[in-house]
Each structure stands twice: as structure tokens, then as C-alpha cells.
């Protein structure tokens, strides 16, 4: 399973450097997650992008 970033993203950029799989990149309107690279940080208790996102409950959801 992967995560996806919705249009609630505020483009703060906090998530991109936190992704250990380099699955997050700036998109045209907001950041995007490459589902092929995202493993939801399987070796962690929580997805690293979620842990730093100021609007994670709305912006970073399960795909």
C-alpha cells in the first residue's frame, strides 16, 4: 500500500527530505508521491512524511 498527497497540501516541502525512498517530489500544484516507491515506511512506526506534515490528516492519505 502507498500514501498519496491530496490537494490539501500547502506546499511547505517538509515531507520531501523525510522520505527514505525518495518517493516524494514537487508536482505542478502540490507535492506528489510515486506509489511504486512508497512503502509507507514499513520499517517505522509511522510514515515519515505524515510525521512532519502540518496538515497530514487532510493532505497525506492512504492511496
C-alpha positions, -999 to +999 in steps of 0.1 A: +000+000+000+011+036-006+003+070+005-009+099-017-009+136-013-042+154-018-049+190-029-050+199+008-012+200+005+001+235+015+034+230-004+056+235+027+081+209+014+086+193+048+078+158+035+102+155+006+135+153+025+120+130+051+111+102+026+137+074+029+126+061-005+128+094-024+091+088-034+080+124-029+086+152-054+072+187-061+043+184-086+026+211-107+002+222-080+013+203-049+037+175-038+031+140-052+041+105-041+053+079-065+033+049-055+058+025-069+085+038-045+063+043-014+061+015+012+046+037+039+080+034+058+073-002+065+103-004+089+090+026+110+060+030+133+046+058+111+052+071+076+079+097+079+060+122+056+030+120+079+051+127+110+063+161+097+033+173+077+015+202+094-018+191+076-012+154+074-047+144+084-060+161+052-030+161+029-014+127+032-038+098+030-037+061+022-039+055-016 
